[in-house]
């Protein structure tokens, strides 16, 4: 069948997101609470494993194995592909937790939840294009206004803290 796109069973969108804006807002706000709890639990589990193993990399590997063994692989047709995708997802969560922190994990999980629950399209003339724009607007990072821009010295300090090196600024 040419032109027919089949969607795996685990990737179906939430029907409430296309019925009314009120229900779409409810789905979005419930996703905020659910993602916050999920991110806190995952971070707590990782730090518990880190305290148990006393090594960050062993704790990350144990976290990945634990998440892969517990999470069902429903979103794909082949079970080994589902396990591999779960492993990649758990590894990304650990990397984001180690590198950027809890707020970044919450933002990544929220964006993933919005893009999976809301129908997305590139054709803005479809009847559900409004919910696509609503989901994209929920995940959008607004740029800094010119009054909030940082000086070049602040930018150098952020880069230095990212690279974990010390920078001496001469005045």
N, C-alpha and C positions, 0 to 999 in steps of 0.2 A: 504494500500500500504506500504509494508515493504521497508525500505531503502530510502524512499523519505522524504526529509525534507522540510516542508513548512515554508516560511518566512512571517511574518506579513507585511502588506502593508507599514507601517512606517519605517521598517528596511531595505529597499532596498539600496544597495550600489550605489554610483555614477558611472555611466558607463564611464565617462571620466577618471577615475583612472586606468582602465585596458587597455585603447586604446593606450596610448603612455606616455612615461616618462615626456614629456613636459607638457602634460595636467594634469598628476598627480601632478607635481610641481606647476602648476597653481592652482589646487584645494587646495593644502596644503597652499600656500601663501595667497589665498583668505580666507582660514579658519583662518589664523593668524589675518587678519584684522577684520573679522566678529566676532571672539571670543573676540578680544580686545574691540570692541564696545559693544558687549553683556555684558561682564564682567563690563565695566565701567557703563553701564546703570543699571545693577542689583545692583551694589554697591551704585550708586547714589540713587536709589530707596530705598534701605535699610537705608542709612543714612538720607534720607528725612523722612522716617517713624520713625526712631530713634529720630530725632529732634522733630517730631510731638508728639509722645507718651512719650518721655523722659524716656523710659525704654527699655532696650536692648531686654528683653525677649518678651515683648508685641509687640515690633516692629518686632521681628523675626516671631512671630505667625501671625501678620498681613501680613507680606511679604509672608509667606507660603500660606495663604488663598488667597491673591491677585494673586500670580503666578499660583496656582491651578485653580482658577476661570477663568483666561485668557488663559492659555495654553491648547490647544486641546489634547485629549488623543487618538492619532492616531496609536501609535506603538503596541497596544495590541488589542485583539479581544473583551475583555469585558470592558465596560466603567468604572466600579468601580475599576477594577484593574489599569486602566490607571490613574484614579484620585489618587489612592494610590501611584503609582510609581512617579507621578508628585509631590506629597507631600513629598515623600522621597527625591527626587532630589532637591526640593526647600530648604528643611531642611539641606541637605548636603551643598548646596551653602552658606546658612547662617552660618553654622558651620565653613566652611572653611574661609569665609570672616571674621568672628569674631576672629577666632583662629590664622589664618595664613596670612591673608591679600589679597590684590588685585592680586598680582602676582601669588599666589597659585590658586586663582579662575581662572585666565587666563590659567594656566598650566592644571588644571583639565578639563576645558571646551575644550581646544585644544586636549588633549588626547582623550576625549570622541568623539569629532568631527572626529579625525583621525580614530579611531577604528570603527566608524559607517559608514564613507564614503568609506573606503577602504575595499575590500574583505579580510577576514582573513582566514588562513588555517594553520593547523599543518602539512599537507602533502606538503613538499617542492618540490615534483616532479610535482605538478599541474602547469598549464600554467600561473596562476595568482599569483604564490608564490612571484614573484619579487615585486609586489605591497604590499603584506603582509609585506615583509621585509622593504620596503620603509616606510610604516606607523609605524612599530615598531621602526625603526631608528629615525623617527621624534619625537617619544615620549620618546626616551631613555635618561636617565640622565647619562652623562659620569662621572665616578668616579674621585675623586680628584687624581692628580698625587702626588707622594711622596714629591715633593718640595713644594706643597701647603697644606700639612697636617698641622693641627693645633696642638698646644701643649695640654697636658691634662688640663692645666689651662683654656684655651679657651673653651674646651669641658665642663668643670664645669660651666663656666660662661653662656654658652648657655643653659645648663640644668637649671641653676638658673633663667635665664630670662624667660624660658619656664614655670617654676613653680611659677614665680613672687615672688621670695624670694631673699633676699640679702645675698651675700656670701662675706666674708672677706678673701682675699688671703694674706697669710703671706709670706713675702719675706725674 
